[in-house]
Amino acid sequence: MAEGLGAAAAIVGIASAAVQSVQFLSTTVDDIKDAPDTIRNIKVDLQAIEPVLQSLEAACRRDDSPIDLSDEIKFAVENCSKACSNFRALLEHWMRHSSGDKTFWLDRWRVGLFGQERIKTFKGRLSDYKNTLSVTLSTATIITTTRQEGLMKEMKDVMLQQNENVVQKEIGQTGDARADIERALQEALAKHVSDEELEQNRQELVQELRQQQASNDALRQMCEQAISKTAYERIGQNIKSVKGTDQSIAVAGYINTTGEESNIDQDISDITAHNRSFAGAGVIKNLDFRDLRYAASPNMSKE
């Protein structure tokens, strides 16, 4: 109990710091008079993530908080704070020749020359952090709601299934984003520049793209956890990492079951069959492993 309270207090602290970091960056953008659109548009992303951070902070302050304080949550909050602080410093560096009333033409040129890829990467990281926390909050809210007494099972199942569908769509989008990040990273690695400032910018962009890869991975992991939790609430099964390789078959869950057997809760993970083998875990009835053997190797006789 004390450990849980300590973790919640830690999240409250770093979430509060992240909100301040977002607000400081927002003020910095406002202070750049006649700023290029690429910079002013960052405000949209900042305005989107700030209330999510505040909601997380409020949820963690509750004694009955439904939030599971995973490593992915801590990662998202801490790195959101760092990303905003670092980008604020980068903006100030870019705009170092401009006055409060006018953006110097050289600074506009610098943002256009250096800024497009780095701004895009920063916005992508903010989106990942926001979505990681949003998935956490929405899943916790739905699970808490569906556990209320008196809620019809049909309504409960609909709410949980809708959450699974939404999160599954998010997983698909993380895959698309991952491919874009990989392409951008390969392009940055392949660039050869002789100018010292350009080379420093290229190296920093590579580092930021790798950080975006990490934020993308954290979002995907959080989505997979959310689907697992939601499915367990709906069907009483939490099944993951079931693999069959090298002409092998692995099965898990309810196999050929009926009636009360299908109401047994199951939490199954890390089931592997390898090198012409079979693995089964769960509630299994009337399963002829000779059939599985034939399915894995169709040329093999059933005898």
C-alpha contacts under 8 A as a table, 3 or more apart, distances in Angstrom:
res1	aa1	res2	aa2	distance
1	M	4	G	5.14
1	M	5	L	6.33
2	A	5	L	5.10
2	A	6	G	6.12
3	E	6	G	5.05
3	E	7	A	6.24
4	G	7	A	5.13
4	G	8	A	6.21
5	L	8	A	5.08
5	L	9	A	6.12
6	G	9	A	5.09
6	G	10	A	6.19
7	A	10	A	5.05
7	A	11	I	6.30
7	A	69	L	7.09
8	A	11	I	5.13
8	A	12	V	6.20
8	A	60	C	5.45
8	A	61	R	7.13
8	A	69	L	7.16
9	A	12	V	5.02
9	A	13	G	6.25
9	A	60	C	7.36
9	A	61	R	7.41
10	A	13	G	5.12
10	A	14	I	6.38
11	I	14	I	5.28
11	I	15	A	5.83
11	I	57	E	7.22
11	I	60	C	7.18
11	I	69	L	7.97
11	I	74	K	6.70
11	I	77	V	7.95
12	V	15	A	5.12
12	V	16	S	6.06
12	V	56	L	7.89
12	V	57	E	5.04
12	V	58	A	7.92
12	V	60	C	6.30
12	V	61	R	6.96
13	G	16	S	5.27
13	G	17	A	6.37
14	I	17	A	4.94
14	I	18	A	6.06
14	I	77	V	6.64
14	I	78	E	6.30
14	I	81	S	7.97
15	A	18	A	4.94
15	A	19	V	6.24
15	A	53	L	6.04
15	A	54	Q	7.36
15	A	56	L	7.41
15	A	57	E	5.87
15	A	77	V	5.96
15	A	78	E	7.64
16	S	19	V	5.18
16	S	20	Q	6.43
16	S	53	L	7.85
16	S	54	Q	7.63
16	S	57	E	6.96
17	A	20	Q	5.15
17	A	21	S	6.21
17	A	81	S	6.73
18	A	21	S	4.95
18	A	22	V	6.19
18	A	53	L	7.44
18	A	77	V	6.49
18	A	78	E	7.02
18	A	80	C	6.37
18	A	81	S	4.20
18	A	82	K	7.91
19	V	22	V	5.13
19	V	23	Q	6.21
19	V	50	E	6.01
19	V	53	L	6.46
19	V	54	Q	7.13
19	V	81	S	7.52
20	Q	23	Q	5.02
20	Q	24	F	6.06
21	S	24	F	5.15
21	S	25	L	6.27
21	S	81	S	5.55
21	S	82	K	7.90
21	S	84	C	5.87
21	S	85	S	5.95
22	V	25	L	5.26
22	V	26	S	6.17
22	V	46	L	6.24
22	V	50	E	6.76
22	V	81	S	7.08
22	V	84	C	5.97
22	V	85	S	7.96
23	Q	26	S	4.96
23	Q	27	T	6.22
23	Q	46	L	7.92
23	Q	50	E	7.99
24	F	27	T	5.15
24	F	28	T	6.24
24	F	88	R	7.87
25	L	28	T	4.96
25	L	29	V	6.30
25	L	84	C	6.26
25	L	85	S	7.09
25	L	87	F	7.71
25	L	88	R	5.40
26	S	29	V	5.20
26	S	30	D	6.34
26	S	43	K	6.18
26	S	46	L	6.83
27	T	30	D	4.99
27	T	31	D	6.17
28	T	31	D	5.12
28	T	32	I	6.70
28	T	88	R	6.92
29	V	32	I	5.47
29	V	35	A	7.85
29	V	39	I	6.99
29	V	40	R	6.44
29	V	42	I	7.98
29	V	43	K	7.40
30	D	33	K	7.20
30	D	40	R	7.77
31	D	100	G	6.99
32	I	35	A	5.43
32	I	100	G	6.69
32	I	102	K	7.99
32	I	103	T	7.21
33	K	100	G	6.24
33	K	101	D	5.66
33	K	102	K	5.74
33	K	103	T	6.33
34	D	101	D	7.91
34	D	102	K	6.47
34	D	103	T	6.21
35	A	39	I	6.43
35	A	40	R	6.29
35	A	103	T	6.66
36	P	39	I	5.56
36	P	40	R	6.41
36	P	108	R	6.92
37	D	40	R	4.96
37	D	41	N	5.86
38	T	41	N	5.54
38	T	42	I	7.09
38	T	116	Q	7.49
38	T	119	I	7.57
39	I	42	I	5.54
39	I	43	K	7.93
39	I	119	I	7.81
40	R	43	K	5.95
41	N	44	V	5.72
41	N	45	D	7.62
42	I	45	D	5.45
42	I	46	L	6.46
42	I	123	K	7.20
43	K	46	L	4.99
43	K	47	Q	6.01
44	V	47	Q	5.21
44	V	48	A	6.30
45	D	48	A	5.06
45	D	49	I	6.41
45	D	123	K	6.78
45	D	126	L	7.03
45	D	127	S	7.36
46	L	49	I	5.41
46	L	50	E	6.14
46	L	126	L	7.96
47	Q	50	E	5.60
47	Q	51	P	7.39
48	A	51	P	6.66
48	A	52	V	7.35
48	A	130	K	7.73
49	I	52	V	5.24
49	I	53	L	6.35
49	I	126	L	7.35
49	I	127	S	7.82
49	I	130	K	5.39
50	E	53	L	5.28
50	E	54	Q	6.32
51	P	54	Q	4.89
51	P	55	S	6.03
52	V	55	S	5.05
52	V	56	L	6.25
52	V	130	K	6.73
52	V	133	L	6.94
52	V	134	S	6.63
53	L	56	L	5.12
53	L	57	E	6.18
53	L	77	V	7.70
53	L	130	K	7.95
53	L	133	L	7.66
54	Q	57	E	5.03
54	Q	58	A	6.17
55	S	58	A	5.10
55	S	59	A	6.09
56	L	59	A	5.08
56	L	60	C	6.16
56	L	133	L	7.42
56	L	137	L	7.12
57	E	60	C	5.29
57	E	61	R	6.40
58	A	61	R	5.23
58	A	62	R	6.87
59	A	62	R	5.54
59	A	65	S	5.71
59	A	66	P	7.62
59	A	67	I	7.21
60	C	63	D	7.82
60	C	65	S	5.71
60	C	67	I	7.02
61	R	65	S	7.25
62	R	65	S	4.99
66	P	140	A	5.71
66	P	141	T	7.45
66	P	144	T	7.10
67	I	136	T	7.17
67	I	137	L	7.04
67	I	140	A	6.01
69	L	73	I	6.38
69	L	74	K	7.43
70	S	73	I	5.45
70	S	74	K	6.76
71	D	74	K	5.22
71	D	75	F	6.02
72	E	75	F	4.96
72	E	76	A	6.08
72	E	132	T	7.59
72	E	218	A	5.58
72	E	219	L	7.53
72	E	221	Q	7.63
72	E	222	M	6.53
73	I	76	A	5.17
73	I	77	V	6.25
73	I	132	T	7.09
73	I	133	L	6.47
73	I	136	T	7.98
74	K	77	V	5.33
74	K	78	E	5.99
75	F	78	E	5.40
75	F	79	N	5.93
75	F	218	A	7.77
76	A	79	N	5.42
76	A	80	C	5.93
76	A	128	D	7.94
76	A	129	Y	4.86
76	A	130	K	7.83
76	A	132	T	6.92
76	A	133	L	7.35
76	A	215	S	7.20
76	A	218	A	7.71
77	V	80	C	5.17
77	V	81	S	6.40
77	V	129	Y	7.04
78	E	81	S	5.33
78	E	82	K	6.39
79	N	82	K	4.90
79	N	83	A	5.81
79	N	129	Y	7.99
80	C	83	A	5.14
80	C	84	C	6.22
80	C	125	R	7.82
80	C	126	L	6.51
80	C	129	Y	6.46
81	S	84	C	5.41
81	S	85	S	6.29
82	K	85	S	5.15
82	K	86	N	6.04
83	A	86	N	5.19
83	A	87	F	6.01
83	A	122	F	7.32
84	C	87	F	5.12
84	C	88	R	6.02
85	S	88	R	5.15
85	S	89	A	6.44
86	N	89	A	5.15
86	N	90	L	6.25
87	F	90	L	4.80
87	F	91	L	6.12
87	F	122	F	7.72
88	R	91	L	5.15
88	R	92	E	6.33
89	A	92	E	5.15
89	A	93	H	6.24
90	L	93	H	5.02
90	L	94	W	6.19
91	L	94	W	5.01
91	L	95	M	6.09
92	E	95	M	5.14
92	E	96	R	5.80
93	H	96	R	5.20
94	W	107	D	5.98
94	W	110	R	6.66
94	W	111	V	6.72
95	M	98	S	5.43
95	M	103	T	7.41
95	M	104	F	7.78
95	M	107	D	5.45
96	R	107	D	7.62
97	H	103	T	7.94
97	H	104	F	6.23
97	H	106	L	7.79
97	H	107	D	6.78
98	S	102	K	6.13
98	S	103	T	4.80
98	S	104	F	4.76
98	S	107	D	7.00
99	S	102	K	5.39
99	S	103	T	6.46
99	S	104	F	7.45
100	G	103	T	7.76
103	T	107	D	6.74
103	T	108	R	6.98
104	F	107	D	5.37
104	F	108	R	6.63
105	W	108	R	5.07
105	W	109	W	6.26
106	L	109	W	5.00
106	L	110	R	6.10
107	D	110	R	4.88
107	D	111	V	6.22
108	R	111	V	5.28
108	R	112	G	6.29
109	W	112	G	5.11
109	W	113	L	6.02
110	R	113	L	5.05
110	R	114	F	5.75
110	R	115	G	7.12
111	V	114	F	5.32
111	V	115	G	4.43
111	V	116	Q	7.13
112	G	115	G	5.56
112	G	116	Q	6.31
113	L	116	Q	7.26
114	F	117	E	7.25
114	F	118	R	7.36
114	F	198	L	7.63
114	F	201	N	6.96
115	G	118	R	5.30
115	G	119	I	5.76
116	Q	119	I	5.36
116	Q	120	K	6.17
117	E	120	K	5.13
117	E	121	T	6.15
117	E	205	L	7.46
118	R	121	T	5.04
118	R	122	F	6.09
118	R	205	L	6.05
118	R	208	E	7.60
119	I	122	F	5.05
119	I	123	K	6.13
120	K	123	K	5.18
120	K	124	G	6.14
121	T	124	G	5.01
121	T	125	R	6.27
121	T	208	E	6.86
121	T	209	L	6.40
121	T	212	Q	6.85
122	F	125	R	5.19
122	F	126	L	6.30
122	F	208	E	7.69
122	F	212	Q	7.98
123	K	126	L	5.09
123	K	127	S	6.18
124	G	127	S	5.10
124	G	128	D	6.32
124	G	212	Q	7.01
125	R	128	D	5.07
125	R	129	Y	6.26
125	R	211	Q	7.82
125	R	212	Q	5.36
125	R	215	S	6.20
125	R	216	N	7.70
126	L	129	Y	5.16
126	L	130	K	6.09
127	S	130	K	5.11
127	S	131	N	6.04
128	D	131	N	5.18
128	D	132	T	6.01
128	D	215	S	5.86
128	D	216	N	6.04
128	D	219	L	6.07
129	Y	132	T	5.15
129	Y	133	L	6.40
129	Y	215	S	6.75
129	Y	219	L	7.30
130	K	133	L	5.36
130	K	134	S	6.01
131	N	134	S	4.83
131	N	135	V	5.95
131	N	219	L	6.95
132	T	135	V	5.45
132	T	136	T	6.43
132	T	218	A	7.31
132	T	219	L	4.91
132	T	222	M	6.27
132	T	223	C	7.53
133	L	136	T	5.03
133	L	137	L	6.17
134	S	137	L	5.15
134	S	138	S	5.99
135	V	138	S	5.33
135	V	139	T	5.93
135	V	167	V	7.22
135	V	222	M	7.37
135	V	223	C	6.76
135	V	226	A	7.16
136	T	139	T	5.43
136	T	140	A	6.17
136	T	222	M	7.30
136	T	226	A	7.07
137	L	140	A	5.25
137	L	141	T	6.15
138	S	141	T	5.10
138	S	142	I	6.16
139	T	142	I	5.21
139	T	143	I	6.13
139	T	163	N	7.03
139	T	226	A	6.31
139	T	230	T	7.29
140	A	143	I	5.27
140	A	144	T	6.11
141	T	144	T	5.19
141	T	145	T	6.11
142	I	145	T	5.04
142	I	146	T	6.12
142	I	159	M	7.11
142	I	160	L	7.02
142	I	163	N	7.78
143	I	146	T	5.21
143	I	147	R	6.31
143	I	160	L	7.52
143	I	230	T	7.07
143	I	233	E	7.31
144	T	147	R	5.35
144	T	148	Q	6.96
145	T	148	Q	5.61
146	T	151	L	6.79
146	T	156	K	5.27
146	T	159	M	7.63
146	T	160	L	7.84
147	R	151	L	7.74
148	Q	151	L	6.14
151	L	155	M	6.91
151	L	156	K	6.67
152	M	155	M	5.35
152	M	156	K	6.25
153	K	156	K	4.91
153	K	157	D	6.04
154	E	157	D	5.19
154	E	158	V	6.24
155	M	158	V	5.10
155	M	159	M	6.27
156	K	159	M	5.30
156	K	160	L	6.23
156	K	234	R	7.67
157	D	160	L	5.18
157	D	161	Q	5.92
157	D	234	R	5.85
158	V	161	Q	5.16
158	V	162	Q	6.07
159	M	162	Q	5.21
159	M	163	N	6.38
160	L	163	N	5.15
160	L	164	E	6.33
160	L	230	T	5.93
160	L	231	A	7.36
160	L	233	E	7.62
160	L	234	R	6.40
161	Q	164	E	5.00
161	Q	165	N	6.22
161	Q	230	T	7.77
161	Q	231	A	7.80
161	Q	234	R	7.70
162	Q	165	N	5.07
162	Q	166	V	6.23
163	N	166	V	5.14
163	N	167	V	6.14
163	N	227	I	7.87
163	N	230	T	7.39
164	E	167	V	5.25
164	E	168	Q	5.93
164	E	226	A	7.77
164	E	227	I	5.44
164	E	230	T	6.60
164	E	231	A	7.37
165	N	168	Q	5.08
165	N	169	K	6.25
166	V	169	K	5.22
166	V	170	E	6.44
167	V	170	E	4.89
167	V	171	I	6.34
167	V	223	C	5.90
167	V	226	A	7.39
167	V	227	I	6.77
168	Q	171	I	5.05
168	Q	172	G	6.51
168	Q	223	C	7.40
168	Q	227	I	7.44
169	K	172	G	5.10
169	K	173	Q	6.43
170	E	173	Q	5.05
170	E	174	T	6.27
170	E	223	C	7.36
171	I	174	T	5.08
171	I	175	G	6.47
171	I	220	R	5.89
171	I	223	C	6.48
171	I	224	E	7.84
172	G	175	G	5.23
172	G	176	D	6.62
173	Q	176	D	5.10
173	Q	177	A	6.15
174	T	177	A	4.98
174	T	178	R	5.97
174	T	216	N	6.41
174	T	219	L	7.55
174	T	220	R	6.50
175	G	178	R	5.04
175	G	179	A	6.50
176	D	179	A	5.33
176	D	180	D	6.58
177	A	180	D	5.08
177	A	181	I	6.21
177	A	216	N	7.74
178	R	181	I	5.09
178	R	182	E	6.21
178	R	213	Q	6.90
178	R	216	N	6.79
179	A	182	E	5.12
179	A	183	R	6.34
180	D	183	R	5.17
180	D	184	A	6.23
181	I	184	A	5.12
181	I	185	L	6.04
181	I	209	L	6.68
181	I	212	Q	7.46
181	I	213	Q	6.86
182	E	185	L	5.10
182	E	186	Q	6.20
183	R	186	Q	5.23
183	R	187	E	6.25
184	A	187	E	5.12
184	A	188	A	6.19
184	A	209	L	7.66
185	L	188	A	5.10
185	L	189	L	6.12
185	L	206	V	6.18
185	L	209	L	6.16
185	L	210	R	7.67
186	Q	189	L	5.09
186	Q	190	A	6.10
187	E	190	A	5.13
187	E	191	K	6.39
188	A	191	K	5.41
188	A	202	R	6.40
188	A	205	L	7.27
188	A	206	V	6.24
189	L	202	R	7.95
189	L	206	V	6.93
191	K	202	R	7.82
192	H	199	E	7.90
193	V	196	E	7.94
193	V	198	L	6.59
193	V	199	E	5.83
194	S	198	L	7.54
194	S	199	E	6.87
195	D	198	L	5.27
195	D	199	E	6.13
196	E	199	E	5.13
196	E	200	Q	6.25
197	E	200	Q	5.11
197	E	201	N	6.19
198	L	201	N	4.99
198	L	202	R	6.17
199	E	202	R	4.98
199	E	203	Q	6.26
200	Q	203	Q	5.18
200	Q	204	E	6.22
201	N	204	E	5.14
201	N	205	L	6.05
202	R	205	L	5.05
202	R	206	V	6.25
203	Q	206	V	5.15
203	Q	207	Q	6.40
204	E	207	Q	5.08
204	E	208	E	6.19
205	L	208	E	5.03
205	L	209	L	6.10
206	V	209	L	5.16
206	V	210	R	6.34
207	Q	210	R	5.21
207	Q	211	Q	6.33
208	E	211	Q	4.90
208	E	212	Q	6.18
209	L	212	Q	4.85
209	L	213	Q	6.28
210	R	213	Q	4.93
210	R	214	A	6.46
211	Q	214	A	5.06
211	Q	215	S	6.35
212	Q	215	S	4.98
212	Q	216	N	6.06
213	Q	216	N	5.07
213	Q	217	D	6.20
214	A	217	D	5.04
214	A	218	A	6.22
215	S	218	A	5.07
215	S	219	L	6.23
216	N	219	L	5.18
216	N	220	R	6.31
217	D	220	R	5.17
217	D	221	Q	6.20
218	A	221	Q	5.12
218	A	222	M	6.15
219	L	222	M	5.12
219	L	223	C	6.18
220	R	223	C	5.05
220	R	224	E	6.23
221	Q	224	E	5.13
221	Q	225	Q	6.24
222	M	225	Q	5.07
222	M	226	A	6.14
223	C	226	A	4.99
223	C	227	I	6.23
224	E	227	I	5.21
224	E	228	S	6.18
225	Q	228	S	5.07
225	Q	229	K	6.17
226	A	229	K	5.19
226	A	230	T	6.04
227	I	230	T	5.09
227	I	231	A	5.92
228	S	231	A	5.25
228	S	232	Y	6.13
228	S	238	N	5.69
228	S	239	I	7.36
228	S	240	K	7.97
229	K	232	Y	5.14
229	K	233	E	6.37
229	K	238	N	7.12
230	T	233	E	5.17
230	T	234	R	6.33
231	A	234	R	4.99
231	A	235	I	5.89
231	A	236	G	7.03
231	A	237	Q	6.49
231	A	238	N	6.82
232	Y	235	I	5.45
232	Y	236	G	4.34
232	Y	237	Q	4.53
232	Y	238	N	5.17
232	Y	265	D	7.98
233	E	236	G	5.73
233	E	237	Q	7.81
235	I	263	N	7.92
235	I	265	D	7.85
236	G	263	N	7.19
236	G	264	I	6.99
236	G	265	D	4.48
236	G	266	Q	6.15
237	Q	253	G	7.34
237	Q	265	D	5.71
237	Q	266	Q	4.70
237	Q	267	D	5.89
237	Q	268	I	7.85
238	N	266	Q	6.05
238	N	267	D	4.57
238	N	268	I	6.01
238	N	269	S	7.87
239	I	242	V	7.61
239	I	252	A	7.45
239	I	253	G	7.29
239	I	266	Q	7.58
239	I	267	D	5.99
239	I	268	I	4.72
239	I	269	S	5.65
240	K	268	I	6.53
240	K	269	S	4.84
240	K	270	D	6.67
241	S	269	S	5.53
241	S	270	D	4.77
241	S	271	I	6.32
241	S	272	T	7.88
242	V	250	A	6.47
242	V	251	V	7.34
242	V	252	A	7.34
242	V	269	S	6.71
242	V	270	D	5.77
242	V	271	I	4.63
242	V	272	T	5.86
243	K	249	I	7.56
243	K	250	A	5.93
243	K	270	D	7.85
243	K	271	I	6.24
243	K	272	T	4.76
243	K	273	A	6.28
244	G	247	Q	7.45
244	G	248	S	4.96
244	G	249	I	4.66
244	G	250	A	5.08
244	G	272	T	5.79
244	G	273	A	4.65
244	G	274	H	5.97
244	G	278	F	7.81
245	T	248	S	5.17
245	T	249	I	7.15
245	T	272	T	7.96
245	T	273	A	6.32
245	T	274	H	5.01
245	T	275	N	6.77
245	T	276	R	7.89
246	D	274	H	5.76
246	D	275	N	5.01
246	D	276	R	6.13
247	Q	274	H	7.39
247	Q	275	N	6.38
247	Q	276	R	4.90
247	Q	277	S	7.50
247	Q	296	A	5.19
247	Q	297	S	6.53
248	S	273	A	5.59
248	S	274	H	5.48
248	S	275	N	6.15
248	S	276	R	4.51
248	S	277	S	4.89
248	S	278	F	5.77
248	S	293	R	7.94
248	S	296	A	5.87
249	I	273	A	6.01
249	I	274	H	7.93
249	I	276	R	7.86
249	I	277	S	6.70
249	I	278	F	5.05
249	I	279	A	6.54
249	I	292	L	6.96
249	I	293	R	7.95
249	I	296	A	6.52
250	A	271	I	7.05
250	A	272	T	6.41
250	A	273	A	5.61
250	A	278	F	5.70
250	A	279	A	4.60
250	A	280	G	5.77
251	V	279	A	6.29
251	V	280	G	4.82
251	V	281	A	6.55
252	A	255	I	7.49
252	A	268	I	7.62
252	A	280	G	5.59
252	A	281	A	4.73
252	A	282	G	5.44
253	G	266	Q	7.29
253	G	268	I	7.93
253	G	281	A	6.58
253	G	282	G	4.71
253	G	283	V	6.18
253	G	284	I	7.62
254	Y	257	T	5.96
254	Y	262	S	6.54
254	Y	282	G	6.15
254	Y	283	V	5.02
254	Y	284	I	6.02
255	I	282	G	7.76
255	I	283	V	6.24
255	I	284	I	4.62
255	I	285	K	6.18
255	I	287	L	7.64
256	N	284	I	6.37
256	N	285	K	5.42
256	N	286	N	6.64
256	N	287	L	7.48
257	T	261	E	6.06
257	T	262	S	6.05
257	T	283	V	7.19
257	T	284	I	6.80
257	T	285	K	6.25
258	T	261	E	5.89
258	T	262	S	5.85
259	G	262	S	5.88
259	G	263	N	7.58
260	E	263	N	5.33
260	E	264	I	7.37
261	E	264	I	5.83
261	E	283	V	7.29
262	S	283	V	7.94
266	Q	282	G	6.87
268	I	271	I	7.74
268	I	281	A	7.30
268	I	282	G	7.45
271	I	279	A	6.99
271	I	280	G	7.76
271	I	281	A	7.53
272	T	279	A	6.60
273	A	276	R	7.63
273	A	277	S	5.47
273	A	278	F	5.37
273	A	279	A	5.38
274	H	277	S	5.53
274	H	278	F	7.61
276	R	296	A	7.62
278	F	289	F	7.89
278	F	292	L	7.70
278	F	293	R	7.72
280	G	284	I	7.92
281	A	284	I	7.54
284	I	287	L	6.91
288	D	291	D	5.59
288	D	292	L	7.10
289	F	292	L	4.97
289	F	293	R	6.17
290	R	293	R	4.92
290	R	294	Y	6.23
290	R	302	K	6.25
291	D	294	Y	5.11
291	D	295	A	6.19
291	D	302	K	7.27
292	L	295	A	4.95
292	L	296	A	6.21
293	R	296	A	5.25
293	R	297	S	6.25
293	R	300	M	7.93
293	R	302	K	7.90
294	Y	297	S	5.04
294	Y	298	P	5.10
294	Y	299	N	7.45
294	Y	300	M	5.95
294	Y	301	S	6.99
294	Y	302	K	6.27
295	A	298	P	5.53
297	S	300	M	5.53
298	P	301	S	7.88
